[in-house]
Amino acid sequence: MLELHEPPATLVIVGGGHIGKALATIGDLCGFSVVVVDDRPDYANQERFPEAGRVVCGDFAEVLRGLPIDSNTYVVTVTRGHKHDEESLRQVAESPAAYVGMIGSKRRVAAVLQHLIDDGLDPEAVRRVHTPIGLDIGAETPEEIAVAIIAEGVQVRRGGSGRPMREVKKA
């Protein structure tokens, strides 16, 4: 008998607020190796994120520049402000990450993405950023939003359709 093992995908959560906390919990339950980044010591600590393999407190851009990001990395930007989102995306949009997503209103997200393109980032790389982030499940609470985001990440990783199972043709 042969048992295949795949390395866990890395979930980099940029922002340690309520949604970041829920993402860490659900991401860990789904088998991701969780890394949390925030610039506030009260939010970026192991006590707040016991499920994270790594918690880093520091400047978003600086920390992200130092993280190994490869094709098995999923980056979710859920910071407290568009300035932090923009500086974070600037570091990861052109990376080989399997998934890069940013939370925010359509207007805010459009402005951030346009700034990145105006600043010289590859427009194709910027268009790869998943926004609005997550699957449309009508999520409202931080936990529901985290489920929608993780579901989209799993869909990208596993190649699912995102359609209800009852609509998927059975083999």
C-alpha positions as CSV (number, residue, x, y, z in Angstrom):
1,M,0.0,0.0,0.0
2,L,1.3,3.4,-0.9
3,E,0.2,6.5,1.1
4,L,0.8,9.9,-0.6
5,H,1.7,12.9,1.5
6,E,1.6,16.4,0.2
7,P,3.2,19.3,2.0
8,P,0.6,21.6,3.7
9,A,-0.1,24.8,1.9
10,T,0.9,27.9,3.7
11,L,-1.8,30.4,4.5
12,V,-0.3,33.9,5.1
13,I,-2.8,36.1,6.9
14,V,-1.9,39.7,6.6
15,G,-3.8,41.4,9.4
16,G,-4.5,40.0,12.9
17,G,-8.0,41.5,13.5
18,H,-11.3,39.6,13.9
19,I,-11.3,38.2,10.4
20,G,-7.6,37.3,10.6
21,K,-8.4,35.4,13.8
22,A,-11.2,33.5,12.2
23,L,-9.1,32.8,9.1
24,A,-6.3,31.3,11.3
25,T,-8.7,29.0,13.1
26,I,-10.5,27.8,10.0
27,G,-7.3,27.6,7.9
28,D,-5.7,25.4,10.5
29,L,-8.7,23.1,10.6
30,C,-8.4,22.8,6.8
31,G,-4.8,21.7,7.0
32,F,-3.0,25.0,6.1
33,S,0.2,25.9,7.8
34,V,-0.8,29.3,9.2
35,V,1.4,32.4,9.3
36,V,0.0,35.6,10.8
37,V,1.5,39.1,10.1
38,D,0.5,42.3,11.9
39,D,2.3,45.4,13.0
40,R,0.6,45.6,16.4
41,P,2.0,43.5,19.3
42,D,-1.5,43.2,20.9
43,Y,-2.7,41.4,17.7
44,A,0.5,39.6,16.5
45,N,1.3,37.2,19.3
46,Q,1.1,33.5,19.8
47,E,-1.4,33.8,22.7
48,R,-3.9,35.3,20.3
49,F,-3.1,32.8,17.5
50,P,-2.3,29.5,19.1
51,E,-3.2,27.7,15.9
52,A,-0.6,29.5,13.9
53,G,2.7,27.9,13.2
54,R,4.3,31.4,13.1
55,V,3.2,34.9,14.2
56,V,5.3,37.8,13.1
57,C,5.0,41.4,14.4
58,G,6.5,44.0,12.2
59,D,6.1,46.3,9.3
60,F,3.8,44.6,6.8
61,A,6.0,45.2,3.7
62,E,9.2,44.4,5.5
63,V,7.9,41.1,6.9
64,L,6.3,40.0,3.6
65,R,9.6,40.7,1.7
66,G,11.3,38.3,4.1
67,L,8.7,35.5,3.9
68,P,9.3,32.6,1.5
69,I,6.3,32.7,-0.9
70,D,6.0,29.9,-3.5
71,S,3.3,28.2,-5.6
72,N,2.0,26.5,-2.4
73,T,1.4,29.8,-0.6
74,Y,-2.0,31.5,-0.2
75,V,-1.9,35.1,0.9
76,V,-4.9,36.8,2.3
77,T,-4.8,40.6,3.0
78,V,-7.3,41.6,5.7
79,T,-5.6,44.6,7.4
80,R,-7.3,47.5,9.1
81,G,-6.7,50.0,6.2
82,H,-6.2,50.3,2.5
83,K,-2.7,51.8,3.0
84,H,-1.6,48.6,4.7
85,D,-3.4,46.5,2.1
86,E,-1.6,48.4,-0.7
87,E,1.9,48.1,0.8
88,S,1.3,44.4,1.4
89,L,0.0,43.7,-2.1
90,R,2.9,45.5,-3.5
91,Q,5.1,42.8,-2.0
92,V,3.1,39.8,-3.0
93,A,1.1,40.6,-6.2
94,E,4.0,39.6,-8.5
95,S,5.0,36.6,-6.4
96,P,4.5,33.0,-7.4
97,A,1.8,32.5,-4.7
98,A,-1.1,30.2,-5.7
99,Y,-3.6,32.7,-4.4
100,V,-3.5,36.4,-3.4
101,G,-6.6,38.0,-2.1
102,M,-7.6,41.3,-0.6
103,I,-10.7,42.2,1.4
104,G,-12.5,45.5,0.9
105,S,-15.3,47.3,-0.9
106,K,-15.2,47.4,-4.7
107,R,-14.4,51.1,-4.7
108,R,-11.5,50.7,-2.2
109,V,-10.1,47.7,-3.9
110,A,-10.3,49.3,-7.4
111,A,-8.4,52.3,-6.1
112,V,-5.7,50.1,-4.5
113,L,-5.2,48.0,-7.6
114,Q,-5.0,51.0,-9.9
115,H,-2.3,52.6,-7.6
116,L,-0.3,49.4,-7.9
117,I,-0.6,49.4,-11.7
118,D,0.2,53.2,-11.8
119,D,3.3,52.5,-9.7
120,G,4.6,50.0,-12.2
121,L,3.5,46.6,-11.1
122,D,2.7,44.2,-13.8
123,P,-1.0,44.7,-14.7
124,E,-1.5,40.9,-15.2
125,A,-0.1,40.2,-11.8
126,V,-2.4,42.8,-10.3
127,R,-5.4,41.3,-12.1
128,R,-4.6,37.9,-10.5
129,V,-5.5,39.4,-7.1
130,H,-8.8,37.9,-5.9
131,T,-11.2,40.7,-5.1
132,P,-13.8,40.8,-3.8
133,I,-12.3,38.0,-1.8
134,G,-14.1,34.7,-1.0
135,L,-17.1,32.8,-2.4
136,D,-20.5,34.4,-2.4
137,I,-22.3,32.6,0.5
138,G,-23.9,35.7,2.0
139,A,-21.3,35.9,4.7
140,E,-21.7,38.6,7.3
141,T,-19.8,37.7,10.5
142,P,-16.0,37.5,10.7
143,E,-16.3,33.7,11.0
144,E,-18.6,33.4,7.9
145,I,-16.4,35.7,6.0
146,A,-13.4,33.5,6.9
147,V,-15.3,30.4,5.7
148,A,-16.0,32.1,2.4
149,I,-12.3,33.1,2.0
150,I,-10.9,29.7,2.9
151,A,-13.5,28.0,0.6
152,E,-12.2,30.1,-2.3
153,G,-8.6,29.2,-1.4
154,V,-9.5,25.5,-1.2
155,Q,-11.3,25.8,-4.6
156,V,-8.2,27.3,-6.1
157,R,-6.0,24.6,-4.5
158,R,-8.2,21.6,-5.4
159,G,-9.8,22.9,-8.7
160,G,-13.4,22.8,-7.5
161,S,-16.2,24.6,-9.4
162,G,-17.7,26.5,-6.4
163,R,-21.1,25.2,-7.4
164,P,-23.5,23.4,-5.0
165,M,-22.7,19.7,-4.8
166,R,-26.2,18.8,-5.9
167,E,-25.5,20.6,-9.2
168,V,-22.2,18.8,-9.8
169,K,-22.4,15.8,-12.0
170,K,-21.7,12.6,-10.2
171,A,-19.1,10.3,-11.7
